[in-house]
Amino acid sequence: MPIYEYRCKRCDAEFEKYVPGAATAVLCPTCQSGEVMRKLSVFGLRTTGAFQASAAAGDGGGCCGGGCACH
């Protein structure tokens, strides 16, 4: 199931939403704005008994890697 993380550009609320298809409209549950940005989700991966995150700690950049100036 595709559950994505979003940030509202209008009120800065962060939320998750199940999105069954590309045509699904996503509205902020706090202010009902359609001006939302999908965040880059970080997930864990277990390999050979060790836990590794998909992004190295300390890389910074918040939700997008730091290139879009959203913070």
C-alpha positions in Angstrom: 0.0 0.0 0.0 1.5 3.4 -1.0 1.4 5.6 2.1 3.3 8.8 1.5 4.4 11.6 3.9 3.5 15.2 3.0 4.2 18.7 4.2 1.7 21.5 3.7 3.2 24.6 2.0 0.5 26.8 3.5 0.5 25.8 7.2 3.6 23.6 7.5 1.6 20.6 8.9 3.1 17.2 8.3 0.9 14.2 7.6 0.7 10.8 6.0 -1.8 9.7 3.4 -2.7 6.5 1.6 -2.6 7.3 -2.1 -4.2 4.5 -4.3 -3.5 6.2 -7.6 -1.6 9.1 -9.3 -4.9 11.0 -9.8 -5.7 11.0 -6.1 -6.0 14.6 -4.8 -4.1 15.2 -1.6 -5.4 17.9 0.8 -3.9 19.1 4.0 -6.0 17.7 6.9 -5.3 20.8 9.0 -6.1 23.7 6.5 -7.6 21.8 3.5 -5.0 23.3 1.2 -4.0 21.5 -1.9 -0.6 23.1 -1.8 1.3 20.0 -0.4 4.7 18.6 -1.0 5.5 14.9 -0.9 8.5 14.3 1.5 11.3 12.0 0.8 10.7 9.0 3.1 13.5 7.3 4.9 13.2 3.6 5.6 15.2 1.0 7.4 16.8 -2.0 5.7 18.1 -5.1 7.5 21.0 -6.9 5.8 23.1 -9.7 7.2 21.9 -8.9 10.7 22.8 -5.2 10.7 20.4 -2.4 10.6 21.1 0.3 8.1 19.1 3.4 7.3 18.6 4.4 3.7 20.1 7.8 4.3 23.2 8.2 6.4 22.8 10.1 9.7 24.1 13.6 9.6 23.6 14.1 5.9 21.2 16.9 6.8 18.8 18.5 4.4 15.5 17.6 6.0 12.8 16.2 3.8 14.4 16.7 0.5 18.1 16.5 0.9 18.6 20.3 1.3 18.4 21.3 -2.4 15.0 23.0 -2.4 15.3 25.5 0.5 12.0 24.2 2.0 13.5 24.7 5.5 
